[in-house]
């Protein structure tokens, strides 16, 4: 067996993939390998579970991350890995798609579950289908078996001080026809919702844009972040598009999701269904969100939310 490989853009994403890969490598009796951009990251990846780390050659100032496709292709051609997992970020998904074509193999995008399939050591990979109304189970019969994994799908690996591993420097030069002509920070309305532990989400039940402050106040008390349903961002333009949750927006896995005036259509629920606790406030007792919610209050959010904030502040002071 040639091993389980993982590729991501940063330490936290890589830890999640290493968490999935460690269990898989143990069952298959093979090694676990990751890719790093520098020696310090490489050593950290070993501490977090990698048996081997491939050290990527540096990118030139005008090269995008996709320039690593030929580097990854050459490494895979020589080493013939069994499984190659990528973080499902926009750039990593682009790399995975291009690489799967060059390797003439399949790719399960948005993979939310992995387990061993049959006697041929094939993986059973799961992904959402039909807007989240169904789970599709796929198998890739070619090598390597590839998948992109959304953030917070798997528990991150934990540090094991004293672990030893191998660091292998890759020599293939990065190359891309695309050149970066400039970089500027993107203006965001909040932190990355995929990493938020508590999310307060506003829906069409919020009457006007200034009333979103209610959600911000509740999020501040809880130490959370504010998100929204798609219409609030795309139709009303009350919040930035990167804050809307759903099948075509952010897919999140917070410890607590609070929906304020969110109807709960399947396209939205698909993006929040992995939340540990779903709490909804809606004045329509027949709103679909209550079918997905663990807890709910049927009532006017303009009356309910201020009382929630007041009670929470009192409880935190006590």
N, C-alpha and C positions, 0 to 999 in steps of 0.2 A: 504494500500500500504506500502511495506516495504522499499522502497527507491531506489535511484540511487547511486551506489557506483563507485568510481574512484580510480585507482591505477597507480602510476608512480614512477620514480626513483628520481625526484628532484622537486623543487618548480616550475620552469617554465613549465615543462611538466604537472604538476598537475594543474596549473592555466588554461592551455588550456582545460583540461578535465573538470575542474570546470566551465569554460565558457560554454561548451556544456551542462553540467549537470544542471546548474542553470535554463536555459530555459526549459529543458525537465522536471525537477522536478516541475517547476511552472505549466506547462500544465497538468501534471499528478496529481498535488495536493499532492506531497509527499516530503520527506526530501532528502537532498543531503549529502552523507558521503564520506570521504576520508581516506586514510591510511598514517600514518607518522611514522618515525623511532625514533623521539624524541619529547619531549614536546614543544620545541621552534617551530619546524615545524608545530606541531599540532595547536598551537595558530595562526600561520600565515595562515594556511589553513582555519581556521574559519573566519579570517579577509577577506579572498578572496572568501568567499561564502559557505563554508561547514557548515552544521547544526550540524554535528557530525563528530568526527575524532576518528578512531580506532588506538590506540597506539600499534605498533608492538613490540613484545619482541626482545631484542637485539640478533644479530647473533654472534656466536662464531667466532674466528679468521679464522677457517678452513671451515666455512660454506658459500656457495654461496647464492645469492639472491633467487634462486629457493627453498631454504629450507623453504620459507614462504608458499609454496603450502598447506601443511596440516593446517597451521594457517588460511589461507584464506578459505579453505574448511570447517573447523569447524565453522568459523564465518558465512559463507553463509548458512551452514546447519541449524544453530540456528536462524538466522535472516531472511532468505528467501528473499533476495533483488529482485527487479523487473529487474534491469538493472545493469550490471557490465562492466565498460569501462576501458581499459588498454591502456597505451601509447605503440605505436608500435615500441619499441626498441627491440633489439635481446633478452635481458633477460626477458623483460615483455611479449613478444610474447611467449616465452617458458613457462612462468608461466601460461599465459592465456590458452594455449593449454592443458597443464596438468590438470588445474583446470576444464576446460569444460568437460574433460573426466570423472573426478571424480564426477562431478555434473550431468553427463548424460544430458548435454544440448548442444546447438549449439554455434558456434563462427564465427562471421563475421570478417575475417582478412582484414586489410588495409581499414577499413571503412572510407569513405570520405564524407558521408552525413547521417543524422539521422532525421527522422520526424515520428510523430505519424501516424500509419497505419489506422486501422479500429476501430470499436466499442469495440473490445476486448482489447483495449489499447496495441496493438502490435506495435512495431517499424518497420518502413520501413528503411532499412539500405542499403546504396549504396557502391559499390566498383568497381574498374577497372577490366575489363575482356578483354580477347583476346588481350593482349599487349597494352591495353589502347584504343583499337578501339571501345569498347562498355562499357556501364555502366550496371552492374548487380545489380538488386534490390532484396534483400532477406529479409525474415522474419523468426524469431526464435519463434516457438510456445511453447517452454518450458521455464522454469524459472531456473536461471535468463537469460535474453537475454544478450548475451555477444558480445563484439567487441573489436578489437585493432584499435587504431586511430593514423595515422601517424602524425609526428610533423607539427605544423602550419596549421592543418586542420581547427581548430576553433579559434576564437579570445579569448585570455586569459581573465580571469575574472579580475575585478579591485578591489582594496582594499576598504573596507567599515569599516572605523574605528569605534570602539565601538560595533561591532557585537558580539553577545554572542552565544556560542555553547557548546556542550557536548563533553568531551573527555573520551573515554572508553578504558581501558587497556585490551588488549587481553592476555589470560593466556596460551593458547596452545603453546607447545614448538616447535620451528622450527626443521625440520628434513630433511635430504637429504642423500642419499647413496653416493653422490659426495662430495669429500673433496678438498678444495683448498690447494695446496701444496706450492704455491708461487705466488707473485704478482709483476709485473713490469710495468712501464708506457709504453703504446704503442706509438711508434714513428709515428707522423702524419705529413703530408705535409702541413696542414693548419688547421684552426679551423673547427668546425662542420659546414658543408655547409648547413645543415638543419636550422641553426640559422642565416645564412648570409642574410643581407638585399639587397646586391648587389653582383651578381656573374658574372664574366667574364669567359666564357667557350670556350675552344679551341677544334677544331675538326681536321679532317684529312687534312683540307686546310692549316694547318700550316706545312711548308715543313720539318723542322728539329727541334730537341729538344731545341736547343739554342734560337730558335725564340719564344718560349713560354714566353721569357722575355718581349715581346711586350704586352702580356696579363697581365703579372705581373705589368708592368708600368701603364697600363690603370686602373687596379684594384686599384693600390696605389693612383692614382689621385682621384678616386671615393670613396675611403675608402671601397673597396669591397674585395672579395676573388676570387681565381682562381679555376675553375673546368674544367672538360674535358668530351668528349664523350667516350664511352666504348673502341673503338679501340685504342685511345691514351694511355689508361691505360693498357688494357689487351693484346693487340697485339703488340704495339710498346714499352710498358713499359717506357714511357716518364714521367709519373706521377703516384703517388701511387693509388692503386685501390679504396681507400676510397674517391677519388675525382671525380670519374666518375658519371655522372647523367644519369638516365634512369630507365626503369621498373625493371631491376635487380640491379641497383645501388642506388644512392641517389634520393629521391623524394623531391623536394625543392619548396619553395613558397616565393621567394624574391620579394622585391619591384621592382627590375630591374634585368633582365637577358640579358646579351649581348653574343651572339653567334658569334665567329670568325672562319670562315671556317667550320662551322658545317652544315652537309647536312640536318639534321632534319628528320631522319627516325622516324617512329611511336614509336619505343622502346625508343628513346631519348626524344621525345616530351612528352610522358607520364610522364616523371619525372619532366618536367618543365612547364606543361600546366597551373598550378595554379599561375604562376608568374603574378604579377600585370601588368608589362610591359615587353614585349619581343622585343628585338632589335637584328637584324641579319645583319652580313656583310658576303657576299658570292659573288664570281665572277660569279657563275652560276645563272642566273635569274630564272631558273626553279627548283632550289633547294627547296625541300619540306619545309624547315624551314620558307620560306617566307609565306606559308599558315598559319602558327601559329603565325607569327610575327605581332606586332602592328606597328613597324617601321622597315625599312630595307634599306640597301645600297647595290646595285649591283656594286661590284668593287673589286679590289685587296686589300686584308687586309693589305699588306705590304705598300701600299700607304695610305689607309684610316685610319688605326689605329694611325700612327704618327701624322696625321693632327687632329684627334680627341683629342689626348693627348695635342697637342699644343693649340687647341681652349679651352679645358677644363681648362688648367692651366691659360690661359689668362683670362677666365671668372671668375675663382676663385680669381685671384689677384685683379680683378676689383670690 
